[in-house]
């Protein structure tokens, strides 16, 4: 860690203060550095002195920091002392020359603020930083005293004593940044002195009074001999996700917004976080709550419109497992008790009706919550359920027949000393307690890898290819053309990519190139790591992520240990291209930075790549992920401008295989998302209203057709429209077609104008998105290649054949997939296989099956390196941490996997031309037609508040699983998630004759339905279901009055299961979302818990008769009678 003089440490303690999210201001040699959370690090530069002739006098010489002050000298002999007290910075100028008339303050603001940040100058209301520059670059200017910046929950306000302010967009002058400045006259006091004050506050206007500990500030740490800091006051704020208690170096704790038990769902369906001091919550059935925070840290909760529906108010809070390393708790007035370091016989640390809980972090700081009387609280050790955390909750019954209720929670301080926690991650970025093949155990072992690597890579002998990775001689043999660019052709009726030299090419790409998912956020939890270097350590400085304080890559650190050289991006790119070529890969996949000097490295190797069109920051359609509004006025000109800029760099590049539009857009949400918008705010909604006007000139006819109340179209434009009739569904189908055609034509026309020699290769759809004939057929008119992020255990040829057919015969790129082996990597991961050897065989099976189709023209593996063990950085402390890589965090190649990858990569053309049969893995779980295997479904934790609405915005990003069978008339993709109360299901069903089910109770299976088979014990027992097994049958259609939405077989008493069924807009399927209480399954959930599991899709094709077919995910038609054919599921964090 960095070490400075003790005076600097003392001053840093003085200047550091808590803002909205553990933010600090720290003096540097350039200015006051504002650590502003999501806004980044902003530097308020030390003031320039302005002369009478408008010349400038700059600070001259070193900035001296001593005696709790900053001393600055100027070139003309003037001086400045800055003193901080109670959040106010006092600028004391002395020895000013007679020529000085004013000062100028400046702050450069990063261009990234255009991505969601807001500004407010003069307290006139927050406005967005513009995505694009306009004719007028000045966002605001004038005599004003206040500036505020905000991004999400992070932000600050700055009040200057007097002066002129200006905020501008420097892109107007080809300078990629925003810029703020202020100027003010310096009236003299006592001859040559002058004083000026700047005050920093939280966004709610409260002056920050108390300095905070700097133990989490990477730029400065206390000397080893300094005494531990006393705990700062706990700061409290209301945010988007709950009530945050910030203990600075001890981290943050989030008390989740209250649940109302008895409602379904119990969590709020809408959170309106108005400020750090007030949040409004909306629940189902009209219940509401207003939470306010006062300056005494008292949280007031007022619930209204309860209508006697809710039974109790409940709040919950995870408590980090690091409390096991010396943390304490106290309930009520009891003496403090230690959190157990090891799991005890019983999971409950406390249960009772006291009205206070105190938590003390191992490092000393803590806080107390004083709760409403007559409630019940519980503190538990969730390691009993293999969830590595402690968990606290409090419940208070609501008065009977109450429509309104009010509660108060008081937050209090607790001082304490610092205690170092035991690390859980070793110096190489591996779990300390885990052991697996390839784990590094010593520095000597790691350094020895350098020689082993050199020998390993030198031993690999990939086949000779043309300069761009094509098969030499294939162009002449099959009469392929050399056009100078990648293009499409066919060989004996099979689609094939062709290199610029005119040879056959099948993309074998690897996503990601430069460091990304190997970065992890360490700041704020340094104690869990056995080793972290200082950010100023010259040897390891390059392992820290640039411009993102507190984000570190153990992979890069391990490479520095191993090679003795710092990370250099261009050398790293060069190394990875060399490795990938050795393994038989031939190109970069998605998410690889290209352009600039990286392109020089690509050109050196003649290594092809794919591009991403610059279509970010367009006006988006709310609740439709990554879908921009194609009806916004001026969109054609904006599209043309962006394509022209893109073409200026890539139009003449022969290495560009093709360009993606975006990544995994939820375009299927458009028919649900657009109708609920306001036409005054959404051009897409306005275009829908225009279509309805054209179709129904008389608004009364529209109202009747849609079964809504409206007497004029202005009203229709501003109201949410629910699709509840067949006619409304058909109208939205027509609108969806209009939307799709407009979207893809806009991109196509601009792309073709500026990039005539290159391929447009799609949107990287997920299977649930792509399983839509209208989407495929419409987009295919404008695309050269259809791209699908196709995650699958088995290779579903039937599904891909259908995509190919719907597209009119367009080629397909399988643009993302991977397999993992938790047992042989020390990392978790969905679709886990037993070994690295099995990962390699799964790759062979996937790629060679793709080659055998005759229309798949490439694949892209995700990604080149394993994700960080404590989660990839951009998802905070709980990011993905999967075994996705070709190498481990120690930069060790997974040789057992790679040997099989090379078998396919080196010899792909033999499969393509039919001289060798495609490899088939000897495992029935990879072959859909066989069934009866033991597939495993990974069920991720639901980390966001769940809302039963038929949308998946809150769902984990895990790819879906598929239920399909060759020749079947229906299929489905499904996701599952869990929390401590419920099992959740989200399924998208493709069915030509959807939602036919007039059955009830135990006969719901005899129509369109989904069936879940779940067991918790005696996994090896076959035959009929045993007492603890459950069969959950979910109706694949809305339930008629008096009929069940769901039915649970083999249960003594029916318990409620809530579902929502929504028809697809094209009338060829439906979406079903379900909430299944674990209580109904006889399960007390816990992380890593394994279940017997299978799922069946029931399909009925006519109103007469019964079920036509049943398609199983794992087993066969005997699943309801033989639990031996079920597969497995596992609950993971």
N, C-alpha and C positions, 0 to 999 in steps of 0.2 A: 504494500500500500504506500501511497505518497506520504512523505514526511516533510513538514514545513516547520519554520520556527514557531516556538510556543506562542509568540505574540500574534502570529497570523491565525493560529488555532483559536485563540481567545477572541480575536476580532470576528472570525467566521461565526463563532457562537453568538456574537452580538448581532451580526447582520442577518443570520439565518432565521427565518420565521416560517410558521405554518400558514399556508394559504388554503386553497380548496382541496388540494390533494398532495400533501407532503411536499409542497413547493418551497423553494428557497431562493434567496438573493445572496450572492456571494461576490465580493469584490475581486477583480482580477487586474491584470496590468492594462487592459483595454477599457474596462468599464464595470458596471454592475451587472453580473450575469444572473438573469432570472430563469431559474429552473421551473418551467411552466407546464409540466406534465405533457399532455397531448400536443400542446403548442410547441414543444421543443425547448431548446435553450436560446433565450433572446438576450442580447447584450445592449443595455442602455449605455452608450458610449459616454465617457467623461466629456464635459462640455468644452466646446471650442469658444474662444474669446473673439468677438467681432469688433473691428476697429471702426473709427469714424469714416474711413474710406472704404468700408466693407471688406477689408482684408481679414484674414483669419490668423489667429495665434493658437498653435496646438500645444498640448502637453509635451514637455520636454524632459527627458531623463526618466529614471526608474520611478515607479509608483511605490511609495513607502507605506507599509501597513504596520502600525505599531500603536500601542497604548489606546486600543479601541477606536482608532481613527485611520482614515485614508488621507495621505498627504501627497498632493500633486503639484509639480512646478511647471511653469510655462516658459517658453523661449524668451519672452520679454521680461522675465523676472517676477511676473505675477505668481501668486500661489493660491491653492485651494485646499481646504480641509473639509472632509465629509464626515459627519457624525450621525449615528443612528440612535434614536431613542423612541420607544413605543411605536415602532412601525413608521416613523417619520424620518426622512433623510434630509438633514440640514446641510446646505452647501455654504460654506463660509469662505468667501474670497478675500484675499488680503494682498497688500502691496500692488494693487491694480494701477497700471499706468494710466496717464490722463487720456490716452488714445482709445481706451477700451470703452465701448458704449453698450454692448449687449453680449449675450451668450447664445449659443446654438446647441440644442440637444438633438441626438440622432439615434435611430434604432433601425437596423436592417431586419426585415421580416421575411422568412423563407417563403418561396413561391408555393410550397406545399400547403400553405394556409388556405389555398383555394379549394382544398379537399375537405370542406365541412367546417372551417373556422369562421367566426363572426367577429365584427368590430363595431364599436360604438364610440363616436366622437361627440362630445358635448352632451351626453345623456339624451340623445335623440332616438334611441332604440337600436337594437342590434340589427346589422345587415350582414349578408354573406360576402366574404371575399370573392370577387368575380372569378369564374372559371376561365374566362377569356378577357383579354384587354378590350377596351372600347375606345371610341374616338376621343373621349375625355378621360385622361389617365388619373385625374384627381378625384379620389373617392370622397374626400371632404377637406375643407380648409376654412380657417377663420379664427377669430379670437375666442378660444374655448379653454376650459380648465381641465376637462376630464377625458381620459382615454380608457377604454375597456376592451379586452380581447378574451375570446372564449372559444373552446372547442370541446364539445361534449360536456362533461362535468368539470373540466379544468378551465381555469382562467384567472384573471386578476384585473383590478382597476387601479389606475394611476391618476392622482390629482396634482396638477402643478399649480403653483401659487398665482401665476398670471402669465399671459403671453399668447402668441399666435401658434396654432397647430396646423399641420398638413399631413394627410395620409394619401399616398399615391401608388400607382401601379407602374413600376419601372420597366415592365415589358414593352411599354410604348417606345422606350429607347434601347431595346434589345438587351436589357439587363434583367435577368430572370429573378426578380424579387419584388416584394413590396417594401415601401420605405416610409418611415414616420419621422417627422422632425418638429421641433418647437423652438421658437426664438422669443427672447424677452429682454427688455432693457435692464441695465444694472444700476439702479440708483445708489449713490454713494452714501455711506454711513461712516462718520468719524474719518473723513478725508478719503483714504484709498481703500476702504472696506465696503463689502456688499454682501447681502445674505439672500438666499433663495431656498425654498422648501419644496420637496416632493413627497407626497404621502401615498403609500401603497396599501390597498385594502383588499378584502375578499370582494366578490362580486355583489354581495348583499350590503356592502358599505361599512362593515364592521372593521375598525382599526385592529390590526393584529398586534397584541401587546407583548407576547412572550416569545423569547428566542427559543428555537428548537434544537435538539441534539443534531449534530452533524455526522453521526456515525454512519448514516446511510448516504452521505454525500461523497461521491467517488473522488472529487477533486481534492478534498482535504480530509485527513483523519487525524485523530489525536495521537501524540507521541505515546510510546509504550509505557512511559513512566507516569502519564497523566492519570488522575483518578477518574473512575467511571462517572459519566454524567448523570445527574439526577433526571428523573423522568419529566418530560414536558407535560403540560396539561393535555388531556385527551381532547381533540377537536372533533366536532360532530357536524355532519351535513346530511341533507336529504338528496339522494341521487336517483338515477334511473332504475337501479336494481335494488335499492333498499336504503337503510340508514347506516352510514359509515362512521365508525369510530376509528380515528386515526391516532396511532401512538408513535408516529414518526419511525424511528429505527426498529421498533417492535412490530411494525406492520399495521395493516388495516383489518378491521373486522366488520362484516356486513350483517346487520340484523335485517332479515328479509321482511318485506312489507307484509302486513298481517293477512293471514288467511281467515276466511269466515267458514268454519266447518259447518257442514249442513248444506252449503251451496255446492254446485257442480259446474265448473271447477271451483275449488275453494279459494284459489289464488286470484288476484285482480286480473281482469281481462284487458284493462287499459291503465297505464301509468302516465300521468301528466305531471312531470316534474317541473314546476314553474320556476323554482330557484332552490338554492341550498337550504332555504328556510321553509318551503311549502311544497307539498305534493298532493295532488288530487288522484284518488283511486276510484275506478269503476269496477263493479263486480257484475256477475250475471243477474238477470231479473231486476235490474235497476238499482241495486244496493250501491251506496257510495261511501267514501270516507275522505276526510280532509286531515292531513297531518301537518302540523306546524312545529317549528323549532324556535324557541326564544333565546335571548342572550344569556339565560341562566342554564342553557342546555336541557331544557325541559321539553319533552316531545309530547305534544297533545294530539290525541287521535279522536276524531269525532265521526261516528258512523251514522248514516241516515238511510231512510227508505228500506229498512231491513225487512219489513212486512212479515215478521215472525218466521222468516225462512232460515236464518242462520242461528246456530246453536251456541257457538263460542267463537271468540277471537283468539288466534294463535300466532305467535311470532317464533321464529327459529333462527339459529345462528351456528354455523360451523365454527369449531375452535381448532386451530392448527395442531397437528400431532407434535410439533416442537414443544408444546406445553408439557410433554412427558419428560422433558429434559430440565426439570427444575421449576416448572410452573406450579401455581397454586390456585385454589378456588376456595370460596367461603359462601355458604348459603345462609341467609339471615344474619344473625349475630354470632354464628358459630366460629370457632377458631379455624384458621386457614388449614386446608389439607392439601397434600401434594397430589398432582396428577400422577397416576401410576406409570412408571416407565415400561412395565410389562402388562400385558392383558391379565386381568384378575378373573376369579371364578365367575363373577357376575358382571354384566355390562353396565349396571347403573351405579354411577358415582354418587348421585344424590337424587332423591325423589321426595317431594314434600310441598307444603303450602306456605312456605315463607315468602316474604315480599321483597327479597333482596338477593342479588348474586354479585359476587366480586371475583374478578379474574385477574391474575397477576402473571405477566409474561416472565419466562426464565431470565430475561435480561433486566428485569426490574419494573418497568412501567406497567400500569394496569388501570382498571376502571371499575366502577360500581354502577349497577343498574338497580334503581329502586322501582318496584313494580306495583301495579294496582293490587290492593288487598283481595283476599279470598280467591286467589288463583292457584294454579298448580304448576310447578316447574320440575324439569328433569334434565340432568346432566348425564350423558352416557358415553361409553367408550365404544365407538363403532368398529373397532378392530375385531369385536366379536362377530361382526358381519363382513369382515375382510374389507372394510372401507377405512383407510388409514387416516382417521381423524377422530376428534371428539366432537360431540354435538350437544347443543343446549336448546331447549324449547320451553316456552311458557304458554299456558292456556288459561283463559278467563271466560267463564260462562256469561252469556248475554241474558239480560232479564227476560222473563217470559212475556210474550206479547209486546215486546218493545219494538218500536219503529226507529228509535234513536238511542245511541249509547255513546258514552264518552269515557276515555281512559287517559292516564298520564304516566309516562315513564321518565324518570329523572336520571340523568347521566352525571356521575361524580368522578372526581380525580382519585388517583392513588400514586403517590411517589414511590420510587424504588430504585434499586441498584442494578447494574448490568451483570448478567451471568451468561457465559458462552455456552451455546448448545452444541451437542455432539453432531458432527456431520453425517449425512447419509449418502453423499456422492463423493467418490474418491477423486484424487488429483487428475485422473484421466477422463473424468466425466462419465464414469460407470457407477451403477449402484454398488455400494460397498458390500451389502449382504448377498448380492446375487453372484452366482457362479455359472459360467457357461463356456463352451468352446470358443477360443479366440480372445478371452478376456486378458487384458494386460495387467500384470501383477507387480511390475517394477519398472523403474526408469531405465535400467539396463536392458530389460527385455524390449522396451519400446524403441530405444536407440538402435538396438540390434536389427530392428525391422528395416532400417535403411538399406543394409546390404542384402537382406532377404528379398526386399521389394525389387531391387535392381536385378537380382538373379531371376525372380519370378517373371517380371515383365519381359526380360530379354529372352526367356524361354518360349514366349508365345509367338506363333508364326501364322498370322492371318493370311488369307489368300490374296493374291495380286488382283487389284481392281483398277478401274479407270480412275482418272484424277478426282472424280466426284463420287466415287464409291459404287459405280456401276459395274456390271459383269462384262469384262473385256470380250469383244467379238460378238456380243449378242445383237448389237445394232445391225451389223452386216448380215448375221444369220437370219434375223427376223425382219429385215427391211425397216428398221426404226430410223427416224430422222434426227439429225443433229441440228438443233435450232439455236443453240447458244444459251438456252434457259431450260429449266425443268418443265416438263409438260407431260401430258397423258397420251397413251397409245394402247394398243392391245396386241397380244400374242396368242394366236389361235383362239380368239374369242375371250381371252382373259384380260382384264384391266391391268395396266402396268404403268408405273412412273418411268420416265425416261430422262437420263442425265443430259446436261448441255452438250456432251459429246455424242449423244445418240445411243446410249446403252441402257439396258434394263436395270431398274432400281426399285427396290422395295424398302421403304423407310424403316430403319431399325433405330429409332431415336430414344434419347434419354432426356427426360425433363429435368430442368434446373442445371445450372452450370457453376455459377458463383455462389458463395456461401449464402444460405437463407435459413432453411429449416434446422440447420445445426446450431444456429444462434439460439440462446435461451436467456430469459430475463433473470438476472441474478440480484440486481439491486433491490434491497428491501428484504432479502432472505439469504444474505451472505453466509449466515451461520450454518446452513445445511451443506455447505461445500467444504471439503477437506482442504482445498487450496484454491485461491484466486489471486492472480497477480494484480498489482496496482495498474490503473489505466495509464500511468506515466512511466511504467517500467519499459525501458526501450526495447527489451527483448520480446515482450509480449503485447506491446501496444497495438500491434496489427491484428491481434485476436479479439479485440473489442470492436463492436460494430461502430462504424463511423457515424458521428452525429446522432447517436442514440445511447446516451449515457446509461451504463448499467446492463448492457446486453453483451454477452460473451459467447465465444465459440470454443468449446473444448477440442473440437476437431482441429481447428487451426492451431490451438496451443500444442496439441500433440504433434502436429506436423513441424512446428517450430522446435519442439524438443528433439524430434527425430532427425531433422535436417540441419538444425542450427541456423536456419534462415527465416527472416520474417515473412509474413504473408504478403505476396504481391499479386494483385488480381490478374494481371496479364500472364505472369508465369504460371499461376494456378490454372487459368483457362488453357494455356498451352499443355500443361501436364494432363489435364482431364481429357482433352481431345486425343492426346497420344494414348492414354489408357483405353478410352472407348474404342478407338480404332484397333487396338490390340485385342480387345474382347470381341471384335466383330461388329460393333455398332457403327453406323455410318452417318449419323447426323445428330443435331440437337433437336430436342423436343420443345414443348412449351415452357414458358417461364424462364427463358435464358436471355439475359441482357445482350442485345446485339446493337451494332452501331458504334461509331467512334473507333477507338483503338482496339476494341474487341474484334471488330471486323478485320483489322489487320492480321490478328492471330488466326481468324477463320480462313482468311485468304492464304496465309502461309501454309495451312494444312489442306486447303481446298475442302473445308469441312462444311457441308450444307446445313441449313438451319430453317426454322419456320419463324414467321413474324406475327406480331399482334397489331392490328389496326388501332390507331390512336383515337378511340371513340369514348374514352372516359370523360366524366364530368359534363356530359350532356344532361339535359333535363330528363329525369327519370320518372317512370310511372311508379307511384308508391305501391308497396306490397307486391311488386313484381321484380324480383332480384335481377339487376343488371339489364333491365329493359328500358331503353330510352324512348321518349315519346316521338314517334315519326311524323306527327302532325303539327309540331311546334312551328310557328312562322319563321322562315329564314333557315330552316334545317338543310335545305338543298345547298345553299351557299356555304353554310358551316361545314357540311360534309365535303364539299369540293375543296374548301380551304385546307382541311385536315389531310385529305388524300394527296393534295399537291405537295404538302410538306413531307408526308411519308414517302412519296415517290422521289422527292429530291435526294433522298438517301438510298433508296432501295430499288428504284425502277430498273437500273442497269446492272444489278448485282446477280450474276449467274448462280450464286450459292443459295439464293432464296428459293426454297421448295414451294412455299405458298404462305398465305396470310390468314390467320384466324380473325373472326369478327370479335368474339368475346369468349368468355369461359363459363360454361354451365349456367346460362341464363334460365330463369324460371318463366319462360314465355308462355307456358301452359296456364299460368295464373292470370293472364290478361282478361279472359272472359269473367273472372271473378273480381279482379281488381278495378277495372275501369268503371263498371256501373256504379260503384259506391262513391266515386270522386265527384267533385264539383266542377262544372263546366267553366266557372270563372277562374279556376286554378289549374285546369288540365285541358290541354288541346285535344287529348285523346278522348276525354269525355264529351267535349264539344262536338267532335266528329261523330261520336255515337248518337248524340241528340240530332245532329243533321241527318244521319241515316234514318232515324226513327221518324223525323218530320217528312222525309221523302216517302217513306213507306206508309205512314199514317198522317195524311194532311190534317185530319180532324183529331185533336188530342184525345177526345173522348174514345175514339176507336182504339187508340194506343192504350189508354187506361184499361179498357175492357180486355184487350188481348193480353196485357201483362198483369192484370188483376191488382192494380194499384189505384190510388186516389190522386188525381192530378187534373187540373183544369186549364193549364197553359204550359207550353214547353219551357219557358223560363224557369218555372217551378221544377220541371223534370230535370233540367240541367243541374240544379243545385241540390237535389235530393238523392239519397242512396236508392238504387234500384235493385230489388231482389228478383231473382229469376225463379219464379215459382210455377210457370205454365209452360206447356209445350211450345207455344208460339214464341214466348220470350226466349226459350232455349234456341229455337231456330233463328231468331233475329240475331242473337249473339254469335251464333255460328257464322252467319254472314258477315257480321262485324269483324270477327276474328280473322276471316279470310281477307277482308279489306286491310286490316292492320298488318297481317303477315306480308301481304304483297307489297304494301307501301314500305315496310321496313327493309325487306331484302332487296327490293328494286333500288331504293335510295343508295344502299351500300354498293350494289352491283354497278350502277351507272357511274358513280364517282370513281370506283375502283378501276373499271374498264377504261375510263377516260385517261387516267394517270398511270395505270399499271397494266398496259395491254399485253405484256409478255408473261404475266405471272398468274398463278392459280389462286382462286378464292376458295378456302378450304373449311368454311363452316364455323359453327358456334360451340363445338365441343359439348354437345348435349349430354346430359345424363339419360339413362334408358327410360326413366319415367317421363321425361320430357319428349324424347324422340318417338315414343310409342303413340304417335298421333299422325294419321294419314294426311290430314289437311296440312299440318306443319311440314311434313317431309315433302309432300308433293309441291307445295308452294315454294318453299325455300330452294328445292332442287332446281327450279327454273332458273335460278340466279347464281347457283353455286357450281363449282367444278367438282368438288369432293364433299361428301357428307362426313362430318367428324362426330364420333360418339365416344365419350369416356366410358368404356365398356368394362366394368368390373364384374367378374364372374368366376365361379369355381369351375363349372363345366362350360364348354363352349357351345352356346345355344345357336346352332346353325339355322334353326327354324325362324328364330327372331330376326337374325341378320338377313336372311333371305327376304323376309317381309319388308325390312327397311330398304333393301336394294330394289325390291319390286315397287314399293310406293314411290321411290325417287325417280322412277322411270329408267332405272338401270344405271344410275350414277355410281362411281366407285366410292368406297368407304374407307376412312382412316379411323382406326381404333386408337384414340388419342390419349388415353390414360388408363393404366392398370398397374397393380403390383400384388405380390404375395409376401407374407411375413412368416417368420418362425420365432415366436416368443421364447421357446425353450432354448434356442441356440443363438440368441442375441441379447438376452437380458432386457428386452423391450416388449411391451404389449403390442397388440395389433389385431385388427379384424381379419377374418379368413386365415387364421394362423395355421401353419403346417408344422409337422413334427420336426423337420430338420431343414438345414440349408440345402441339402441334397434334394429334398422334396420341392423346395422353392424353385430350383433349377429345372426339375422335371415338369413342374407346373408351367413354367415359362415355355418350355419346348412344346408342350401340349397346346398351349394357347396360340403361340405364333405359327406353328405349322398347321394348325386347324384353320387359322386365318388365311394362310397361303393357299390352302386347298379350296377356298371358296371361289377363287377366280375374280373376285371383285374387291377384296380388301387389298389396299395398296400400301399399307404401312401400319406400324404400331409405335406407341411411345410409352416407355416404362417410367413410372413415377417412384422415386427420383434417384439421383446419383449417390446420395449419402443418407445414412440413417438420421432420423430426427433426434433432436436433443433429448436426453433422458428426463430432464425436468420440463419438457414441453417447448415447442417452437415459440420464438419470442413474441410474435405478433398476436398470439392468443393469450398473453398474460402468463399467470402462474399455472394455468391448467390447459396448456396447449397440447396438440397431438404429439405423441412420443412413440412413433411406430418404427418397426424394422423395415423401412422402405428401401434401404440403400443397397448399392453394389459393394460398398465398404462400410465398416463400422466407425464409431466415433474415434477409434484409435487409428483410423485410416488403414485398417486391415481388410484386404479384399476377401469376400466370402467365396473362397476358391471352390468349395464343394458345389455351390450354386452356379458359379461362373463357368465351370467346365461344361455343364449342360447348356448354358446359354450359348457358349462358343460353338457347340455342336450344331446348333440351329443357325446361328448367325453366319458361320463360315460356309454353310451348305444350303442356304435358303433356296437357291435357284433350282436345285435338284427336286425339291418339293413342288415348286411352282411349275416347272416344265413337265412334271409327271414321271421323271426318271426314278424317283424315290417316293415311297408312301409316307404320308405324314406320321410323325411320332404320336403315339397314344399312351398316356400314362396308365399304369396298371393300378387303377383305383376307381371303383365304380362311382364315387362321389363326383368325379369329373365328367361322367357321361350321363346326360339327362335321360336317355332312353332306358338305361338299366335300372336305376333306382335301387332301393333297399340298402343304401350305404349309410354312413354315419356322418352326414354333413353337420357342421357346427355353425350356428348363428351367433354372432357377437351382438349383444344387446348393450348399447351405450347408455350412460347415465344422462337423464334429462336435466341439464344444468340451468336452462332458462325457464321462466314461468310458463306453464303449459296452458294453452287455450284450445278448447275443442271447437275448431272452426273449419276443418277441412283443408287447412293450409299447413305448410311445414316450415314456416319462417323461424320457429323456435326450436326446430328439431336439430339434433346433432348432424354434422355434415358427412356422416358415414354413408358410403354408397349403398344402394338398396340391394336386396336379394331378390331372386326371380323364381317364380313358380311357372313352369312351362313344360310342355310335352309335345313332341312332334305330332302333328295332325290334330291337336286339340283346337277347339273353337274358342277357347278363352285362355287367358294367362294373366299373371299379376306380377308386379314388383312390390316389395314391402320393406318397411323399416320398423324397427322396434326400439324402444327406450324404456328406462325405468327410473324410479326414485324410491324413496323409502315407503311410499304408500301404494303406488300403482305400477302396473305394466301398461305400456302404451303401444298402440299399433297404428301405422299409417300405411295403407295399401292402395295402389292404383291398379284397377282391374281393366283389362281390355276384353271386351265382350260384344260381339255383333248384336246380341239380343239381351241388353242389360236390364238388371233390376226387376226380374220376374220372380216374385216370391209372395205368395198368398198364405203361406203356412204360418204356424204359430208354435210356441213352446218347443217341445222336443222334436218337432218336425221341421224346424226352420231349415235344416240341412237339405230338405227336399226341394229347394229352389236356389236361386242365386244367393250364395253365402260364402263366408270364410269360416273355417274350423281350425281351432288351435288345440293341440294335444300336448299336455304338460304333465310331467311326473317329477317327483322330488326324491325318490328313494328306490332301492333295489333295481339299479340300472340294468343289470344283466338278466333280470327276470323277464320271460316272454309270456305270451298268452293274453288273457283278458286284462282289462284295466284293474288295478288294485284300488283299495279304498281311498288312498291319498291322491290318485291321478285325477286330472280334470280334463274335460272336453268342453271348450268354450265355442259356441256356435253364434256367429254374428250375422244378422240379416243383411243381405246385400241390396236392400231397398228400404226406403222410409217405412216405418211401422204404421199400419193403420190404427185408428183409435182402438184402444183396448188390447192391442197385440204387443208382444214383447219385441224389443229391439235385439235382444240377445237371450241365449239360454245356456245354462251350465249343466252339463250332464255329469252324473256321478257325484252329486253334492247333496247333503241331507236337506238343505234349505236354500232356495234361490236367494242370491244376493244381487244387488243392482250392478249392471254394466252399462255404461253410457256410451253411445255411439252417435256418429253423424255420417250420413250417406249423401253424397252430392253427385248428380249425374255429370258425365263429361259433356262438354258443349257440343261435341260432334255426335252425341247419342250412341257412341260405340264403347261405352264403358262407364265406370263410376269410381269415385274415391270414397274410401271408408276409413274413418278415424275412430279409434276406440280407447276408452279408459277402463282398464280391468283392475279392480282393487286386488292387491295381493291377499287380502283377507279371504277373498272368494276362492283363491287358489291354494289355500292352506300353506302359504309361504311367508316366512320372515326373511326378507331379502338381505343379501350381503354381497359385497364385491367379490368377484371371482367364483361365485356360486354357480355350479353346473346344474343343468336341468335336462331331463328328457324332453325333447321338443320335436314337434312336426306341425306343418300347416297344410291345409287342403283348401283348394278353390273349388266350390260347387257351382255348376253351371246348368241352368235350365233354359231351353231355347224356345219353348212355346208355352202358352197359357194352359194348355192341356197336358195331362200326364205329370211326371215328376222330374227329378234331376236327370239331366242328359249325360253328364260326365263329371268326374271328380279328378282333379289334377293335384298331385302331392308334391310338396317341396322335397321331401326326402324318401318317404316310404312308398306304399302302394295302397290299393283300394281296401286293404284289410286293416288300415290304421286304427279304426275304431274298435277293432276286435283283437288286435295283436300289437301290444306296446313294443314288441321286439323289433318292429320295423321303424320305430321313431328314431330321429337323429338326436342332436344335442344342441343346447344353447348355453351361453355363459354370460353372466352379468358382469360388466366391466365398468371401471370408472372412466 
